[in-house]
């Protein structure tokens, strides 16, 4: 059996981590697990010399012609300049590869290049959540989904931001060689073979108006009373507006409804309590305004794609480390 060739398209300014992970997963000889293992070829997608964001020079002995000979084409994450104006040769090569039935995967912002080639039109796709608004605006014909760590559409796979390249690459190994092999690769890399949830658990809510906005006082008041029953009539009363005017102004200012905003704030409060306290899920549900643990689990899972217990397990050590750093800084 011949080796499955993976052509990794590299452009100038590619991030180091996103380039290193496919090299680790596919470029490391693992013939003791599967013989033959993959053959990884680094293909220059534009004239060199090519360097990473850290200034490391990337040796790319292959080119776009070699990319077309690969069984799977992977587009590494790209710099902002490439997002806005991808190399035309790479765009054309991706179209030809797709026509020839090649499997294609983008890593993080590499989805911009697939989108420029028209390969994602009418499909679900993802990229780093920080690029979500820009990506969705530039490519409205794509069904952009900011939540998953990766999306597998069969012949095209798109991965989310940075660390999710590990999930996507292991998923490809799982598809090709089964769960046991993918799990062993993950064990050797000292990473989880499969992570729960999606990008939503790592994003920050950024739907806050400017400090001079007329809604600021009522939003501050609502954050201080999240544990109480809050309704649109009650919020409108605090804002000294009619319900209709309040709801319209709210949507015009924040782009979501008051109830959607309340749900975000309650989930965020629950996240903070899960990270920083030992309170039970039942107590956190009451403090954050969900009332019952079942209601908290339902809404928390919808927003973050993980359970409260899983979230606490993953992020507890992060908050403890931050508190230690704050104490150390204060003692200097």
PEHU-V820253 format. One record per residue. N is the residue number from 1. RES is the residue in one letter. PHI is phi as a letter, one per 40 degrees, with the letter a starting at -180 (999 if undefined). PSI is psi in whole degrees, -180 to 180 (NA if undefined). NEAR is the number of other ideal C-beta (glycine too) atoms within 10 Angstrom. Layout:
n=N res=RES phi=PHI psi=PSI near=NEAR
n=N res=RES phi=PHI psi=PSI near=NEAR
//
This chain:
n=1 res=X phi=999 psi=133 near=6
n=2 res=X phi=c psi=159 near=7
n=3 res=X phi=c psi=144 near=13
n=4 res=X phi=c psi=115 near=19
n=5 res=X phi=c psi=128 near=18
n=6 res=X phi=b psi=119 near=24
n=7 res=X phi=c psi=117 near=28
n=8 res=X phi=b psi=109 near=27
n=9 res=X phi=c psi=124 near=32
n=10 res=X phi=b psi=132 near=27
n=11 res=X phi=b psi=166 near=24
n=12 res=X phi=c psi=138 near=20
n=13 res=X phi=g psi=19 near=16
n=14 res=X phi=c psi=141 near=28
n=15 res=X phi=c psi=144 near=19
n=16 res=X phi=c psi=-50 near=14
n=17 res=X phi=c psi=-47 near=17
n=18 res=X phi=c psi=-25 near=25
n=19 res=X phi=c psi=-36 near=21
n=20 res=X phi=c psi=-36 near=15
n=21 res=X phi=c psi=-51 near=25
n=22 res=X phi=c psi=-29 near=23
n=23 res=X phi=c psi=-40 near=15
n=24 res=X phi=c psi=-46 near=15
n=25 res=X phi=c psi=-48 near=23
n=26 res=X phi=c psi=-25 near=23
n=27 res=X phi=c psi=-16 near=17
n=28 res=X phi=c psi=133 near=13
n=29 res=X phi=c psi=115 near=11
n=30 res=X phi=b psi=39 near=19
n=31 res=X phi=c psi=-14 near=10
n=32 res=X phi=c psi=-19 near=8
n=33 res=X phi=c psi=-49 near=15
n=34 res=X phi=b psi=126 near=17
n=35 res=X phi=b psi=114 near=10
n=36 res=X phi=c psi=152 near=12
n=37 res=X phi=c psi=-177 near=19
n=38 res=X phi=c psi=158 near=24
n=39 res=X phi=b psi=119 near=16
n=40 res=X phi=c psi=130 near=23
n=41 res=X phi=b psi=121 near=20
n=42 res=X phi=c psi=118 near=23
n=43 res=X phi=b psi=123 near=27
n=44 res=X phi=c psi=123 near=24
n=45 res=X phi=c psi=-3 near=29
n=46 res=X phi=a psi=164 near=18
n=47 res=X phi=d psi=144 near=10
n=48 res=X phi=c psi=-171 near=12
n=49 res=X phi=c psi=147 near=10
n=50 res=X phi=b psi=137 near=19
n=51 res=X phi=b psi=157 near=14
n=52 res=X phi=c psi=176 near=20
n=53 res=X phi=c psi=-25 near=15
n=54 res=X phi=c psi=0 near=8
n=55 res=X phi=g psi=3 near=8
n=56 res=X phi=c psi=131 near=12
n=57 res=X phi=c psi=135 near=10
n=58 res=X phi=b psi=121 near=20
n=59 res=X phi=c psi=115 near=10
n=60 res=X phi=b psi=88 near=20
n=61 res=X phi=c psi=-8 near=9
n=62 res=X phi=b psi=164 near=19
n=63 res=X phi=b psi=-164 near=18
n=64 res=X phi=c psi=-32 near=20
n=65 res=X phi=c psi=-40 near=9
n=66 res=X phi=c psi=-33 near=17
n=67 res=X phi=d psi=-39 near=27
n=68 res=X phi=c psi=-18 near=16
n=69 res=X phi=c psi=-8 near=15
n=70 res=X phi=c psi=156 near=23
n=71 res=X phi=c psi=-36 near=16
n=72 res=X phi=b psi=133 near=21
n=73 res=X phi=b psi=126 near=28
n=74 res=X phi=b psi=128 near=27
n=75 res=X phi=b psi=115 near=32
n=76 res=X phi=c psi=162 near=30
n=77 res=X phi=d psi=149 near=31
n=78 res=X phi=b psi=156 near=29
n=79 res=X phi=c psi=165 near=15
n=80 res=X phi=d psi=-39 near=12
n=81 res=X phi=c psi=-36 near=11
n=82 res=X phi=c psi=-34 near=24
n=83 res=X phi=d psi=-44 near=22
n=84 res=X phi=c psi=-30 near=12
n=85 res=X phi=a psi=76 near=10
n=86 res=X phi=c psi=149 near=23
n=87 res=X phi=d psi=128 near=20
n=88 res=X phi=c psi=-34 near=10
n=89 res=X phi=c psi=-39 near=15
n=90 res=X phi=c psi=-41 near=25
n=91 res=X phi=d psi=-46 near=17
n=92 res=X phi=c psi=-39 near=12
n=93 res=X phi=c psi=-39 near=25
n=94 res=X phi=c psi=-39 near=28
n=95 res=X phi=c psi=-44 near=14
n=96 res=X phi=c psi=-43 near=14
n=97 res=X phi=d psi=-41 near=23
n=98 res=X phi=c psi=-42 near=18
n=99 res=X phi=c psi=-31 near=8
n=100 res=X phi=c psi=1 near=10
n=101 res=X phi=g psi=19 near=8
n=102 res=X phi=c psi=148 near=20
n=103 res=X phi=c psi=137 near=21
n=104 res=X phi=b psi=135 near=25
n=105 res=X phi=b psi=139 near=27
n=106 res=X phi=b psi=145 near=31
n=107 res=X phi=b psi=119 near=33
n=108 res=X phi=f psi=-121 near=28
n=109 res=X phi=c psi=-6 near=25
n=110 res=X phi=d psi=-17 near=27
n=111 res=X phi=c psi=-27 near=31
n=112 res=X phi=c psi=-37 near=26
n=113 res=X phi=c psi=-42 near=25
n=114 res=X phi=c psi=-39 near=27
n=115 res=X phi=c psi=-41 near=25
n=116 res=X phi=c psi=-30 near=22
n=117 res=X phi=c psi=-6 near=21
n=118 res=X phi=g psi=12 near=15
n=119 res=X phi=c psi=-16 near=23
n=120 res=X phi=b psi=0 near=26
n=121 res=X phi=d psi=128 near=12
n=122 res=X phi=g psi=7 near=8
n=123 res=X phi=b psi=160 near=18
n=124 res=X phi=c psi=140 near=15
n=125 res=X phi=a psi=160 near=24
n=126 res=X phi=b psi=168 near=30
n=127 res=X phi=a psi=-173 near=34
n=128 res=X phi=d psi=137 near=20
n=129 res=X phi=c psi=-26 near=19
n=130 res=X phi=c psi=-27 near=16
n=131 res=X phi=c psi=1 near=21
n=132 res=X phi=d psi=-51 near=19
n=133 res=X phi=c psi=-44 near=12
n=134 res=X phi=c psi=-44 near=14
n=135 res=X phi=c psi=-46 near=23
n=136 res=X phi=c psi=-36 near=15
n=137 res=X phi=c psi=-41 near=9
n=138 res=X phi=c psi=-30 near=15
n=139 res=X phi=b psi=70 near=20
n=140 res=X phi=c psi=-18 near=8
n=141 res=X phi=c psi=-6 near=11
n=142 res=X phi=c psi=139 near=23
n=143 res=X phi=c psi=81 near=16
n=144 res=X phi=c psi=132 near=24
n=145 res=X phi=b psi=111 near=17
n=146 res=X phi=c psi=-2 near=20
n=147 res=X phi=c psi=-51 near=19
n=148 res=X phi=c psi=155 near=21
n=149 res=X phi=c psi=-28 near=23
n=150 res=X phi=a psi=159 near=23
n=151 res=X phi=b psi=125 near=23
n=152 res=X phi=b psi=111 near=17
n=153 res=X phi=b psi=21 near=14
n=154 res=X phi=g psi=-80 near=8
n=155 res=X phi=c psi=-10 near=14
n=156 res=X phi=b psi=132 near=22
n=157 res=X phi=b psi=131 near=24
n=158 res=X phi=b psi=140 near=31
n=159 res=X phi=b psi=157 near=33
n=160 res=X phi=c psi=-151 near=28
n=161 res=X phi=c psi=144 near=23
n=162 res=X phi=f psi=-97 near=18
n=163 res=X phi=d psi=-23 near=17
n=164 res=X phi=c psi=-13 near=27
n=165 res=X phi=c psi=-31 near=29
n=166 res=X phi=c psi=-47 near=23
n=167 res=X phi=c psi=-44 near=22
n=168 res=X phi=c psi=-42 near=26
n=169 res=X phi=c psi=-42 near=27
n=170 res=X phi=c psi=-35 near=25
n=171 res=X phi=c psi=-40 near=20
n=172 res=X phi=c psi=-42 near=25
n=173 res=X phi=c psi=-41 near=24
n=174 res=X phi=c psi=-42 near=18
n=175 res=X phi=c psi=-42 near=14
n=176 res=X phi=c psi=-36 near=15
n=177 res=X phi=b psi=0 near=18
n=178 res=X phi=g psi=165 near=11
n=179 res=X phi=c psi=-37 near=13
n=180 res=X phi=c psi=-42 near=11
n=181 res=X phi=c psi=-44 near=17
n=182 res=X phi=c psi=-39 near=22
n=183 res=X phi=c psi=-38 near=16
n=184 res=X phi=c psi=-39 near=17
n=185 res=X phi=c psi=-44 near=23
n=186 res=X phi=c psi=-41 near=20
n=187 res=X phi=c psi=-41 near=11
n=188 res=X phi=c psi=-30 near=12
n=189 res=X phi=c psi=-7 near=16
n=190 res=X phi=f psi=49 near=6
n=191 res=X phi=b psi=160 near=15
n=192 res=X phi=c psi=139 near=14
n=193 res=X phi=c psi=-26 near=18
n=194 res=X phi=a psi=123 near=14
n=195 res=X phi=c psi=142 near=17
n=196 res=X phi=c psi=150 near=15
n=197 res=X phi=g psi=-172 near=18
n=198 res=X phi=b psi=-161 near=23
n=199 res=X phi=c psi=-25 near=24
n=200 res=X phi=d psi=-29 near=16
n=201 res=X phi=c psi=-12 near=19
n=202 res=X phi=b psi=-9 near=17
n=203 res=X phi=c psi=163 near=16
n=204 res=X phi=b psi=139 near=7
n=205 res=X phi=c psi=125 near=12
n=206 res=X phi=b psi=25 near=6
n=207 res=X phi=c psi=53 near=13
n=208 res=X phi=b psi=133 near=13
n=209 res=X phi=c psi=170 near=13
n=210 res=X phi=c psi=157 near=8
n=211 res=X phi=c psi=-19 near=6
n=212 res=X phi=c psi=1 near=6
n=213 res=X phi=c psi=146 near=13
n=214 res=X phi=c psi=-16 near=12
n=215 res=X phi=c psi=-12 near=22
n=216 res=X phi=d psi=-47 near=14
n=217 res=X phi=c psi=-42 near=12
n=218 res=X phi=c psi=-33 near=20
n=219 res=X phi=c psi=-42 near=22
n=220 res=X phi=c psi=-41 near=10
n=221 res=X phi=c psi=-44 near=14
n=222 res=X phi=c psi=-40 near=22
n=223 res=X phi=c psi=-32 near=13
n=224 res=X phi=c psi=-9 near=9
n=225 res=X phi=b psi=30 near=14
n=226 res=X phi=c psi=-26 near=17
n=227 res=X phi=c psi=-7 near=15
n=228 res=X phi=c psi=160 near=9
n=229 res=X phi=c psi=117 near=8
n=230 res=X phi=b psi=132 near=19
n=231 res=X phi=b psi=166 near=12
n=232 res=X phi=c psi=-43 near=16
n=233 res=X phi=d psi=-39 near=11
n=234 res=X phi=c psi=-43 near=17
n=235 res=X phi=c psi=-41 near=24
n=236 res=X phi=c psi=-37 near=20
n=237 res=X phi=c psi=-44 near=14
n=238 res=X phi=c psi=-35 near=16
n=239 res=X phi=c psi=-7 near=21
n=240 res=X phi=f psi=44 near=11
n=241 res=X phi=b psi=160 near=18
n=242 res=X phi=c psi=157 near=12
n=243 res=X phi=d psi=-42 near=16
n=244 res=X phi=c psi=-45 near=10
n=245 res=X phi=c psi=-42 near=12
n=246 res=X phi=c psi=-48 near=21
n=247 res=X phi=c psi=-41 near=17
n=248 res=X phi=c psi=-46 near=12
n=249 res=X phi=c psi=-37 near=16
n=250 res=X phi=c psi=-49 near=25
n=251 res=X phi=c psi=-40 near=14
n=252 res=X phi=c psi=-33 near=9
n=253 res=X phi=c psi=-45 near=17
n=254 res=X phi=b psi=-14 near=18
n=255 res=X phi=g psi=5 near=10
n=256 res=X phi=b psi=171 near=14
n=257 res=X phi=c psi=161 near=13
n=258 res=X phi=d psi=-40 near=24
n=259 res=X phi=c psi=-35 near=14
n=260 res=X phi=c psi=-41 near=14
n=261 res=X phi=c psi=-43 near=21
n=262 res=X phi=d psi=-42 near=19
n=263 res=X phi=c psi=-44 near=18
n=264 res=X phi=d psi=-47 near=16
n=265 res=X phi=c psi=-38 near=19
n=266 res=X phi=c psi=-39 near=25
n=267 res=X phi=c psi=-41 near=23
n=268 res=X phi=c psi=-42 near=16
n=269 res=X phi=c psi=-42 near=18
n=270 res=X phi=c psi=-40 near=26
n=271 res=X phi=c psi=-46 near=22
n=272 res=X phi=c psi=-42 near=14
n=273 res=X phi=c psi=-37 near=19
n=274 res=X phi=c psi=-35 near=25
n=275 res=X phi=c psi=-37 near=18
n=276 res=X phi=b psi=-6 near=14
n=277 res=X phi=b psi=167 near=14
n=278 res=X phi=b psi=13 near=9
n=279 res=X phi=c psi=150 near=13
n=280 res=X phi=c psi=161 near=11
n=281 res=X phi=c psi=-36 near=21
n=282 res=X phi=c psi=-45 near=14
n=283 res=X phi=c psi=-40 near=13
n=284 res=X phi=c psi=-37 near=22
n=285 res=X phi=c psi=-42 near=25
n=286 res=X phi=c psi=-43 near=16
n=287 res=X phi=c psi=-31 near=17
n=288 res=X phi=c psi=1 near=24
n=289 res=X phi=g psi=7 near=21
n=290 res=X phi=c psi=-17 near=25
n=291 res=X phi=g psi=-62 near=13
n=292 res=X phi=b psi=157 near=12
n=293 res=X phi=c psi=-37 near=17
n=294 res=X phi=c psi=-42 near=12
n=295 res=X phi=c psi=-41 near=14
n=296 res=X phi=c psi=-47 near=25
n=297 res=X phi=c psi=-40 near=16
n=298 res=X phi=c psi=-54 near=12
n=299 res=X phi=c psi=-37 near=18
n=300 res=X phi=c psi=-43 near=29
n=301 res=X phi=c psi=-38 near=16
n=302 res=X phi=c psi=-39 near=12
n=303 res=X phi=c psi=-44 near=20
n=304 res=X phi=b psi=-13 near=23
n=305 res=X phi=g psi=9 near=18
n=306 res=X phi=b psi=164 near=20
n=307 res=X phi=c psi=160 near=16
n=308 res=X phi=d psi=-39 near=22
n=309 res=X phi=c psi=-43 near=12
n=310 res=X phi=c psi=-42 near=18
n=311 res=X phi=c psi=-45 near=22
n=312 res=X phi=c psi=-42 near=20
n=313 res=X phi=c psi=-42 near=13
n=314 res=X phi=c psi=-41 near=18
n=315 res=X phi=b psi=-4 near=18
n=316 res=X phi=c psi=-45 near=15
n=317 res=X phi=c psi=-30 near=10
n=318 res=X phi=c psi=-47 near=10
n=319 res=X phi=c psi=-37 near=16
n=320 res=X phi=c psi=-39 near=12
n=321 res=X phi=c psi=-40 near=10
n=322 res=X phi=c psi=-39 near=12
n=323 res=X phi=c psi=-38 near=12
n=324 res=X phi=c psi=-41 near=10
n=325 res=X phi=c psi=-38 near=10
n=326 res=X phi=c psi=-40 near=10
n=327 res=X phi=c psi=-41 near=9
n=328 res=X phi=c psi=-42 near=9
n=329 res=X phi=c psi=-37 near=8
n=330 res=X phi=c psi=-22 near=7
n=331 res=X phi=c psi=0 near=6
n=332 res=X phi=c psi=NA near=4
//
